[in-house]
Protein backbone atom coordinates (compact mmCIF):
# COMPACT_ATOMS: atom_id res chain seq x y z
CA UNK A 1 0.00 0.00 0.00
CA UNK A 2 1.50 3.33 -1.03
CA UNK A 3 1.02 6.55 0.89
CA UNK A 4 0.70 9.79 -1.02
CA UNK A 5 2.43 12.83 0.52
CA UNK A 6 0.03 15.54 1.64
CA UNK A 7 0.96 19.17 1.15
CA UNK A 8 -0.61 21.10 4.08
CA UNK A 9 -0.63 24.31 2.05
CA UNK A 10 -2.68 22.83 -0.79
CA UNK A 11 -6.34 22.00 -0.19
CA UNK A 12 -7.64 18.57 -1.06
CA UNK A 13 -9.57 19.08 -4.27
CA UNK A 14 -13.15 17.90 -4.24
CA UNK A 15 -15.11 17.94 -7.47
CA UNK A 16 -17.79 20.55 -7.90
CA UNK A 17 -21.23 19.08 -7.30
CA UNK A 18 -22.72 18.04 -10.64
CA UNK A 19 -25.86 19.88 -11.67
CA UNK A 20 -28.95 17.79 -11.04
CA UNK A 21 -29.71 16.36 -14.46
CA UNK A 22 -32.90 14.68 -13.31
CA UNK A 23 -31.04 11.94 -11.48
CA UNK A 24 -31.06 11.56 -7.73
CA UNK A 25 -27.57 11.41 -6.26
CA UNK A 26 -27.03 8.81 -3.55
CA UNK A 27 -25.25 11.27 -1.26
CA UNK A 28 -25.22 15.02 -1.76
CA UNK A 29 -21.69 16.46 -1.95
CA UNK A 30 -20.34 17.48 1.42
CA UNK A 31 -19.72 21.14 2.14
CA UNK A 32 -16.82 21.76 4.50
CA UNK A 33 -16.62 25.50 5.22
CA UNK A 34 -17.98 28.97 4.47
CA UNK A 35 -14.84 30.89 3.54
CA UNK A 36 -16.37 32.59 0.49
CA UNK A 37 -19.54 33.58 2.35
CA UNK A 38 -17.66 35.13 5.27
CA UNK A 39 -15.22 36.90 2.93
CA UNK A 40 -18.11 38.48 1.04
CA UNK A 41 -19.98 39.43 4.22
CA UNK A 42 -16.81 41.07 5.55
CA UNK A 43 -16.54 43.05 2.31
CA UNK A 44 -13.03 41.80 1.45
CA UNK A 45 -12.07 41.14 -2.16
CA UNK A 46 -10.13 38.06 -3.23
CA UNK A 47 -7.20 40.23 -4.26
CA UNK A 48 -7.03 41.98 -0.88
CA UNK A 49 -7.29 38.67 0.93
CA UNK A 50 -4.55 37.16 -1.25
CA UNK A 51 -2.28 40.08 -0.36
CA UNK A 52 -3.00 39.70 3.35
CA UNK A 53 -2.26 35.97 3.25
CA UNK A 54 0.67 36.33 0.82
CA UNK A 55 -0.79 33.83 -1.66
CA UNK A 56 -2.14 34.07 -5.21
CA UNK A 57 -5.71 35.03 -6.05
CA UNK A 58 -5.99 31.64 -7.77
CA UNK A 59 -5.16 29.90 -4.48
CA UNK A 60 -7.74 32.00 -2.61
CA UNK A 61 -10.36 31.04 -5.19
CA UNK A 62 -9.41 27.37 -4.88
CA UNK A 63 -9.46 27.42 -1.07
CA UNK A 64 -12.81 29.18 -0.80
CA UNK A 65 -14.56 26.44 -2.77
CA UNK A 66 -16.81 25.05 -0.04
CA UNK A 67 -16.47 21.50 -1.36
CA UNK A 68 -12.69 21.48 -0.78
CA UNK A 69 -11.55 19.85 2.45
CA UNK A 70 -8.81 22.20 3.64
CA UNK A 71 -6.40 21.78 6.56
CA UNK A 72 -6.96 23.57 9.86
CA UNK A 73 -3.75 25.57 9.32
CA UNK A 74 -5.34 27.13 6.22
CA UNK A 75 -8.48 27.94 8.23
CA UNK A 76 -6.30 29.68 10.83
CA UNK A 77 -4.63 31.72 8.06
CA UNK A 78 -8.06 32.80 6.77
CA UNK A 79 -9.19 33.55 10.33
CA UNK A 80 -6.22 35.90 10.86
CA UNK A 81 -6.65 37.57 7.45
CA UNK A 82 -10.39 38.18 7.90
CA UNK A 83 -10.23 38.90 11.63
CA UNK A 84 -13.19 36.69 12.49
CA UNK A 85 -13.54 33.82 14.97
CA UNK A 86 -12.60 30.44 13.53
CA UNK A 87 -16.06 29.01 14.21
CA UNK A 88 -17.56 31.48 11.72
CA UNK A 89 -15.51 29.92 8.93
CA UNK A 90 -16.84 26.45 9.64
CA UNK A 91 -20.11 25.25 8.23
CA UNK A 92 -23.00 25.75 10.61
CA UNK A 93 -26.67 24.86 10.36
CA UNK A 94 -27.65 28.53 9.96
CA UNK A 95 -26.24 30.11 6.81
CA UNK A 96 -26.19 33.63 8.22
CA UNK A 97 -23.51 34.95 10.49
CA UNK A 98 -24.19 34.77 14.18
CA UNK A 99 -25.56 38.02 15.66
CA UNK A 100 -22.27 39.05 17.35
CA UNK A 101 -20.29 38.52 14.14
CA UNK A 102 -22.89 40.30 12.05
CA UNK A 103 -22.78 43.23 14.49
CA UNK A 104 -18.97 43.22 14.29
CA UNK A 105 -19.08 43.37 10.48
CA UNK A 106 -21.57 46.26 10.61
CA UNK A 107 -19.46 48.18 13.16
CA UNK A 108 -16.38 47.62 11.03
CA UNK A 109 -18.10 49.10 7.97
CA UNK A 110 -19.29 52.10 10.02
CA UNK A 111 -15.76 52.62 11.36
CA UNK A 112 -14.27 52.47 7.86
CA UNK A 113 -16.80 55.09 6.76
CA UNK A 114 -16.03 57.34 9.76
CA UNK A 115 -12.27 57.09 9.13
CA UNK A 116 -12.80 57.89 5.45
CA UNK A 117 -14.91 60.95 6.31
CA UNK A 118 -12.34 62.08 8.89
CA UNK A 119 -9.44 61.81 6.44
CA UNK A 120 -11.13 63.31 3.39
CA UNK A 121 -13.12 66.12 4.97
CA UNK A 122 -11.72 69.64 4.80
CA UNK A 123 -14.13 71.11 7.34
CA UNK A 124 -13.01 71.08 10.97
CA UNK A 125 -16.56 70.52 12.27
CA UNK A 126 -17.03 67.42 10.11
CA UNK A 127 -13.61 66.09 11.18
CA UNK A 128 -14.53 66.58 14.87
CA UNK A 129 -17.83 64.79 14.37
CA UNK A 130 -16.11 61.90 12.59
CA UNK A 131 -13.47 61.74 15.36
CA UNK A 132 -16.20 61.57 18.03
CA UNK A 133 -17.88 58.75 16.13
CA UNK A 134 -14.55 56.90 15.82
CA UNK A 135 -13.93 57.32 19.57
CA UNK A 136 -17.40 56.01 20.43
CA UNK A 137 -16.98 53.02 18.12
CA UNK A 138 -13.63 52.12 19.72
CA UNK A 139 -15.32 52.29 23.15
CA UNK A 140 -17.83 49.70 21.96
CA UNK A 141 -15.24 47.58 20.17
CA UNK A 142 -11.58 48.36 20.98
CA UNK A 143 -10.21 46.22 18.11
CA UNK A 144 -11.58 48.80 15.66
CA UNK A 145 -8.73 51.14 16.59
CA UNK A 146 -6.43 51.58 13.61
CA UNK A 147 -8.95 50.48 10.97
CA UNK A 148 -8.02 51.71 7.49
CA UNK A 149 -10.42 53.88 5.47
CA UNK A 150 -12.32 52.64 2.45
CA UNK A 151 -9.98 52.38 -0.53
CA UNK A 152 -10.04 55.10 -3.13
CA UNK A 153 -11.09 53.54 -6.42
CA UNK A 154 -8.57 54.69 -8.98
CA UNK A 155 -7.69 58.21 -9.98
CA UNK A 156 -10.40 60.52 -11.22
CA UNK A 157 -10.03 61.20 -14.92
CA UNK A 158 -10.06 64.74 -16.26
CA UNK A 159 -12.27 65.43 -19.28
CA UNK A 160 -9.10 66.01 -21.34
CA UNK A 161 -7.74 62.55 -20.39
CA UNK A 162 -8.46 59.70 -22.73
CA UNK A 163 -8.99 56.09 -21.70
CA UNK A 164 -6.80 53.16 -22.76
CA UNK A 165 -9.17 52.43 -25.64
CA UNK A 166 -8.10 55.68 -27.28
CA UNK A 167 -4.41 54.90 -26.95
CA UNK A 168 -4.72 51.27 -28.08
CA UNK A 169 -6.48 51.99 -31.36
CA UNK A 170 -6.13 49.67 -34.31
CA UNK A 171 -5.15 51.18 -37.67
CA UNK A 172 -7.93 51.64 -40.22
CA UNK A 173 -6.17 49.19 -42.56
CA UNK A 174 -6.89 46.43 -40.06
CA UNK A 175 -10.61 46.54 -40.87
CA UNK A 176 -11.81 45.55 -44.36
CA UNK A 177 -13.86 48.14 -46.17
CA UNK A 178 -17.56 47.39 -46.66
CA UNK A 179 -17.28 47.56 -50.46
CA UNK A 180 -14.29 45.10 -50.43
CA UNK A 181 -16.19 42.46 -48.42
CA UNK A 182 -18.76 41.88 -51.15
CA UNK A 183 -16.16 41.25 -53.89
N, C-alpha and C positions, 0 to 999 in steps of 0.2 A: 504494500500500500504506500503510495507516494503522498507526501505532504507538500502542498503548494505554499510558498512564502506569502505572507500577508503584509502589505504595505499599509501601516496605520494612517498615512496621510491621504491615501486614496480610498474613496468610499467603495463599498461592494456594490457593483452595478446590478440593479434589478430591472427587468424589462418593464417598459411602460404598460399599463393595463390595456389590453386590446379593447377596441370599441365593441360594444355588444352588437354583434351581427345577427341577432335573433336567437343565438344559442345561449343556454344557461351555463355559466362557468361553475365548476364544482366548488371551488373556493375563490372568493373575491381576492384580488391582490392585496397584500398587507401594506398599510401605510405605517411608516415608522416615526415621522416627526412632522413639525410644522414650521420649518425654517423659512420658507418662502412667505407664508402667511404673516409671521411675526415681523419679518423684514419689511414687508409692505405696510403693515400697521404702524411700524415705527417710522415710516417715511424715509427709509434708507435705500438708495439705489444700489444695484449690483456692483457698479463701478466703485462707489464709495466704500462699500463693504469689502471689496477685493483689496482696495488700498489699505484699509484698516488691518486686514488679516495678512497682508503681504502675499497674496496669491493672485492667480489670473481670474478674470471675469468668467472664463470658461469653467474653471474649477468651482467657482461660486454657484454657477448655474447647475453644474452636475451635482453638487452637494445638496442643493435645495430641492432636488427632486424627492418628493415625499416617499417614493417607493424604493429609494436607496437606503440600505442599512449602513449607517455610518458609525465610526468608532466614537466612544465617549470623548476622547481627546479633541475630536473635531467639534463636537457639541460645545465643549468648554471654550474653544476658540471663538465660535459663533456667539456664545454667551458674553464673552468679554467684549467682542466687537460691537454687539448690539446693546450691551448694558442692561440686559434683562435677566431675571432669574432663570436658571437652567430648566426648571419645571415647565416654563412657558414654551420652551422649544420642543418639548415632548408632546406626543399626541395625547389629547384628553378627550373625554366624551363630548364636552361642549366645544364647539368650534371657535367661539369668541374668546377673547382674552378675559382673564379673570378681572373683576372690578378694580382691584388695586393696580394691576398692570395697565388696564385701560386708562385709569386716572393718571398714572405716571406718564403714559404716552401723551395724553392731553396736556398735562402740565409742561412737559418738555416742549411741545409745539408752541404753547403760550410763551414760555421763556425765550425760545428762539425768536419769536416775533417781537417781544419786548427788547431783546438785545439788538435786533435789527433796527428797530425804531430809535433806540438810544444812540446807536452809532451813526445812523444816516440823517438824523434830524439836525437842523441848524438852529432851531429855536430852543433857548434855554429852558423855557417852561415845559416843552414837550420832553426834553431830555430828563428834567427832574421827575416828571410823571413816570416816564419809562424806568428810571432808576428806582423809584418807590415801588413800582410793580415788581421789578427784579428782586428787590430786597424782601418783599412780602413772599414771593415765590420761593426764595431760598430759605425763608423761615419755615415754610410748609415742607419743603423737600431740599435739605442741604446739598444733596448731590447735584443739584442744578447749577451750583456755582461754577462758573467757568465755561458754560455752554456757549458754543459758537453761534453766530447769527446765521440766518438763512443764506445760502450761497447766492451770489449775484450771477444771473444767467447771462453770460457773455457780455460783450461791450456793445453799447447802443451805437447804432449805425447812423451817421449823418446822411441827410438827403443826397449830398454830393458823392457819398461812398457807393460803390457798386458791389454787388455780391459776387461770389466765386463763379456763378454762371456767366457773368459778363466777361470775366477774365479767361475763362476756359472755353471760349467759343470755337466752334469748328469752322474751317474755311468754307466759303460758298461752293467751292469745287467739290467738296465732299458729297453734297446732295445732288442727285440727278435732276435735271430740269424736267418740268412736266411735259414739254413737247418732245423730249428725247425718250421718255419712257414708252410712248406709244409706237415708236419706230422699231 
